[in-house]
């Protein structure tokens, strides 16, 4: 049997606990997953540092695009320092040029600043005009893996592009499908793709417990929450993959 690694993205202490209890192989630690994930707080990093699962922290200082300016980059370097100080395993990075292509100069600076930490290139990759060229850049910069949906909103919709990206990678870098990866979609991905790891939120919808919080605009009527049972079921499916 092939054991495919499961990375679970989480944004809070409860999600971190659920992911570990469910059997996640690696954690992507974020805040604000509703906007695609931002850098987690120092407190959450400290909590994640004591678990037995490798943790990679998102380095993204603000919502919006991935075109970063000097002040953004200074913040990102400080955030990388915080990840290293917390003792986490790695960082998740991405930066775009105005044309959507990878910003090689910014990425090189950030990668050099993160020396000694593991490296994942995040879904800024999905914006690039040429996937094969972007794979070469990621390999040259020393990334371990690329998190991608093949340029589509959901990975299953981008499965053809994902297959071509895997071909372009030639085994030099891991291609990790992410976005919409669930127990319902995993077979459709694995039937087409030779991958060693996948990325999922393993989340369920949870309604707000207090309508007053909704009425005052403090919370949405419902939110996605990492679920230990969803992690466990997806991990079991990946472990059973022939």
C-alpha positions as CSV (number, residue, x, y, z in Angstrom):
1,X,0.0,0.0,0.0
2,X,1.1,3.6,-0.6
3,X,0.9,5.9,2.3
4,X,0.2,9.4,1.0
5,X,1.1,12.2,3.4
6,X,-1.8,14.4,4.6
7,X,-1.1,18.1,5.4
8,X,-3.9,19.9,7.2
9,X,-4.3,23.7,7.3
10,X,-5.5,25.1,10.6
11,X,-6.1,28.6,11.9
12,X,-6.6,28.3,15.6
13,X,-5.8,26.2,18.7
14,X,-8.9,24.1,18.3
15,X,-8.1,23.3,14.7
16,X,-4.5,22.4,15.7
17,X,-5.8,20.0,18.3
18,X,-8.3,18.4,15.9
19,X,-5.7,18.0,13.2
20,X,-3.3,16.2,15.5
21,X,-6.0,14.0,17.0
22,X,-7.2,13.0,13.5
23,X,-3.7,11.9,12.5
24,X,-2.4,14.7,10.2
25,X,1.1,14.1,9.0
26,X,2.0,17.8,8.8
27,X,0.3,21.1,9.7
28,X,0.1,24.3,7.7
29,X,-0.4,26.9,10.4
30,X,-2.3,30.1,9.4
31,X,-4.6,32.7,10.6
32,X,-7.6,33.9,8.7
33,X,-8.2,31.0,6.4
34,X,-11.4,32.8,5.1
35,X,-9.1,35.1,3.1
36,X,-6.7,32.3,2.0
37,X,-4.5,32.3,5.1
38,X,-2.3,34.8,6.8
39,X,0.7,34.6,9.1
40,X,-0.3,32.9,12.4
41,X,0.1,34.7,15.8
42,X,3.2,34.2,17.9
43,X,1.0,32.5,20.6
44,X,-0.3,30.0,18.1
45,X,3.2,29.3,16.8
46,X,4.3,28.6,20.4
47,X,1.5,26.2,20.9
48,X,2.2,24.4,17.6
49,X,5.9,24.1,18.5
50,X,5.2,21.5,21.3
51,X,3.2,19.1,19.2
52,X,4.8,16.0,17.7
53,X,3.8,16.8,14.1
54,X,5.9,19.0,11.7
55,X,4.5,22.5,11.4
56,X,5.0,24.9,8.5
57,X,3.8,28.5,9.1
58,X,2.2,30.6,6.4
59,X,4.2,33.8,5.8
60,X,1.7,36.3,4.3
61,X,1.4,39.7,6.1
62,X,-1.9,40.9,4.6
63,X,-4.9,39.7,2.6
64,X,-5.2,40.6,-1.1
65,X,-2.7,39.9,-3.9
66,X,0.8,38.5,-3.6
67,X,2.6,41.6,-5.0
68,X,4.7,42.6,-2.1
69,X,6.5,45.9,-1.6
70,X,9.5,46.8,0.6
71,X,7.5,47.2,3.8
72,X,5.6,43.9,3.3
73,X,8.9,42.2,2.7
74,X,10.4,43.6,5.9
75,X,7.4,42.3,7.8
76,X,7.7,38.9,6.2
77,X,11.4,38.6,7.2
78,X,10.4,39.4,10.8
79,X,7.7,36.8,10.6
80,X,10.2,34.2,9.3
81,X,12.4,35.1,12.3
82,X,9.4,34.4,14.6
83,X,8.9,31.0,13.0
84,X,12.5,30.1,13.5
85,X,12.4,31.4,17.1
86,X,9.4,29.3,17.8
87,X,11.1,26.2,16.6
88,X,8.7,25.3,13.8
89,X,9.8,23.1,10.9
90,X,9.2,25.4,7.9
91,X,7.5,28.3,6.2
92,X,5.0,28.6,3.3
93,X,5.9,31.4,0.9
94,X,4.8,33.0,-2.3
95,X,5.2,36.3,-4.2
96,X,3.9,37.5,-7.6
97,X,5.0,40.0,-10.1
98,X,2.4,42.3,-11.7
99,X,1.9,39.9,-14.6
100,X,1.1,37.0,-12.2
101,X,4.5,35.3,-12.7
102,X,6.6,34.5,-9.7
103,X,8.6,37.4,-8.3
104,X,11.9,35.7,-8.3
105,X,13.9,38.5,-6.6
106,X,11.5,38.7,-3.7
107,X,11.3,34.9,-3.4
108,X,15.1,34.6,-3.4
109,X,15.4,37.1,-0.7
110,X,12.8,35.4,1.5
111,X,14.2,31.9,0.8
112,X,17.7,33.1,1.8
113,X,16.2,34.7,5.0
114,X,14.5,31.3,5.8
115,X,17.8,29.3,5.5
116,X,17.6,26.2,7.5
117,X,13.7,26.0,7.4
118,X,11.6,23.8,5.2
119,X,10.0,25.6,2.2
120,X,6.6,25.3,0.6
121,X,5.6,27.5,-2.4
122,X,2.0,28.4,-1.9
123,X,-0.8,29.0,-4.4
124,X,0.6,32.2,-5.7
125,X,1.9,29.5,-8.1
126,X,-1.7,29.2,-9.5
127,X,-1.5,32.7,-11.0
128,X,1.5,32.1,-13.2
129,X,1.1,32.3,-17.0
130,X,3.5,29.3,-17.5
131,X,3.4,26.4,-15.1
132,X,6.5,24.7,-16.5
133,X,8.6,27.8,-16.2
134,X,7.4,28.4,-12.6
135,X,8.3,24.8,-11.7
136,X,11.8,25.4,-12.8
137,X,12.0,28.6,-10.7
138,X,10.7,26.8,-7.7
139,X,13.3,24.0,-8.1
140,X,16.1,26.5,-8.6
141,X,15.1,28.4,-5.4
142,X,15.2,25.2,-3.4
143,X,11.5,24.7,-2.5
144,X,10.6,21.3,-1.3
145,X,7.1,21.3,-2.7
146,X,4.5,23.4,-4.6
147,X,0.9,23.7,-3.2
148,X,-1.3,24.1,-6.2
149,X,-4.8,23.5,-7.5
150,X,-3.6,23.6,-11.1
151,X,-4.8,27.1,-11.6
152,X,-8.4,26.2,-10.9
153,X,-10.6,27.1,-7.9
154,X,-10.6,23.5,-6.8
155,X,-7.9,20.9,-7.4
156,X,-10.3,18.4,-9.0
157,X,-11.2,21.1,-11.6
158,X,-7.5,21.6,-12.4
159,X,-6.6,17.9,-12.5
160,X,-5.4,18.0,-16.2
161,X,-3.1,21.0,-15.4
162,X,-1.9,19.2,-12.2
163,X,-0.9,16.2,-14.3
164,X,1.1,18.4,-16.6
165,X,2.8,20.2,-13.6
166,X,3.8,16.8,-12.2
167,X,5.3,15.8,-15.5
168,X,7.2,19.1,-15.6
169,X,8.5,18.5,-12.1
170,X,10.2,15.2,-13.1
171,X,10.4,14.1,-9.5
172,X,12.6,17.0,-8.5
173,X,10.0,18.7,-6.4
174,X,6.8,17.5,-4.8
175,X,3.5,18.7,-6.3
176,X,0.9,18.8,-3.6
177,X,-2.7,19.2,-4.7
178,X,-4.8,21.5,-2.5
179,X,-8.2,23.3,-2.5
180,X,-11.3,21.3,-2.3
181,X,-9.5,18.1,-1.4
182,X,-12.0,16.0,0.6
183,X,-13.1,12.4,1.1
184,X,-15.5,13.0,-1.8
185,X,-12.9,14.3,-4.2
186,X,-9.8,12.4,-3.3
187,X,-10.4,9.4,-5.5
188,X,-10.9,11.6,-8.6
189,X,-7.5,13.2,-7.9
190,X,-5.6,10.0,-7.1
191,X,-6.9,8.2,-10.1
192,X,-5.2,10.7,-12.3
193,X,-2.2,11.9,-10.3
194,X,0.9,10.3,-8.9
195,X,1.5,12.3,-5.8
196,X,3.1,11.7,-2.4
197,X,1.2,14.3,-0.4
198,X,-2.1,16.2,-0.4
199,X,-3.4,19.3,1.4
200,X,-6.8,19.7,3.0
201,X,-8.6,21.8,5.5
202,X,-10.6,18.7,6.6
203,X,-13.3,21.2,7.8
204,X,-17.0,21.1,8.5
205,X,-19.5,24.0,8.6
206,X,-20.3,25.0,12.2
207,X,-23.1,27.5,12.8
208,X,-22.5,30.5,15.2
209,X,-23.5,29.6,18.7
210,X,-24.8,33.0,19.6
211,X,-27.1,35.0,17.2
212,X,-26.1,38.2,18.9
213,X,-22.6,37.8,17.6
214,X,-24.0,37.5,14.1
215,X,-26.4,40.4,14.5
216,X,-23.5,42.7,15.7
217,X,-21.3,41.6,12.8
218,X,-18.7,39.9,15.0
219,X,-19.0,36.6,13.3
220,X,-20.5,35.0,10.1
221,X,-23.7,32.9,10.5
222,X,-21.4,29.8,10.0
223,X,-17.7,29.1,9.7
224,X,-15.4,26.3,8.6
225,X,-13.8,24.4,11.5
226,X,-11.2,21.7,11.3
227,X,-12.8,18.4,12.3
228,X,-10.8,15.5,13.8
229,X,-13.2,13.0,12.3
230,X,-12.7,14.4,8.8
231,X,-9.0,14.3,9.2
232,X,-9.1,10.7,10.4
233,X,-11.3,9.6,7.5
234,X,-9.2,11.3,4.8
235,X,-6.0,9.9,6.3
236,X,-7.5,6.4,6.4
237,X,-8.4,6.7,2.7
238,X,-4.9,7.9,1.8
239,X,-3.3,5.1,3.8
240,X,-5.4,2.5,1.9
241,X,-4.5,3.9,-1.5
242,X,-3.0,1.0,-3.7
